[in-house]
Amino acid sequence: MKKLFTPIVLIVAALALYSFKPGEGYRDAFKGEGSIDASINGKSFVLRENSFYRATLVTKPNPFAASTDASRNRVVTSLMFYGQDSVDENGRFFQENIGIEYTFSTQANGEMSDANDVTFDLRYNLAEYYMLPEGNFFKVSKVEWNADKTSFLLSGKFDCNMHRRGYSDDLQPVVRMKGYINDIKVDVPPWISARYNKAQATSGQ
């Protein structure tokens, strides 16, 4: 009886681990933390199955600051959405992704608000793209904080005109990337959260 007990326990443990293996069930659960609907020249950008985005507030140098104090840094909303992985003709790994960054603002409580200093990057179909200087925007429609200010839900829409890197601008058509994000959970590091709470207390909100 004891000889049978150990194999049975191992089989049960293996089945339990398999039942928690990331897959469609994991992807469905992750959808509860937001979604993105993006297209490249009208063709849908296909997300990878698991952990399809990273979203966080970060501090970055302020290129327009004229002093060496804290004003040299700005808080930036950094979003990265991951597409499918592939291999090019030379056998090199290629990961598709959409990158969006803009200077963080607490505006947008039900109303569309233009994000400042927005930048877009795109890796798609075995090529890299950069944004053109005109015809681009990211409009924020929702910034909903959780109770302890360690994260917030972000919604909005974007539109960007891009060119492929490595090719003359005069010899290539404009690539248009546009779409919507809904209830993306943006993580807030403790030092930024503390700064935000202090600013709120000072303003009496």
Number of C-alpha atoms within 10 A of each C-alpha: 5 6 7 8 9 10 11 11 11 11 11 11 12 11 12 11 10 10 11 10 11 12 11 11 12 14 15 12 9 15 15 11 14 16 19 21 14 22 16 17 13 12 9 13 24 16 21 17 16 16 14 20 22 15 20 17 21 19 17 12 13 14 9 9 13 9 8 8 8 10 12 15 16 17 16 20 22 20 18 18 21 21 19 16 15 13 11 11 7 6 8 9 11 16 16 21 22 20 17 17 22 20 19 18 15 12 15 19 12 12 11 16 17 19 21 15 12 18 20 24 17 22 18 19 14 15 14 16 18 17 21 16 10 9 11 18 19 25 19 24 20 22 22 19 16 11 8 10 17 16 21 19 17 21 22 22 19 20 18 23 21 24 19 19 12 9 9 9 12 7 7 10 10 16 17 17 23 20 18 17 17 17 19 23 23 23 19 20 15 12 11 16 17 15 11 15 14 12 12 11 10 9 8 7 7
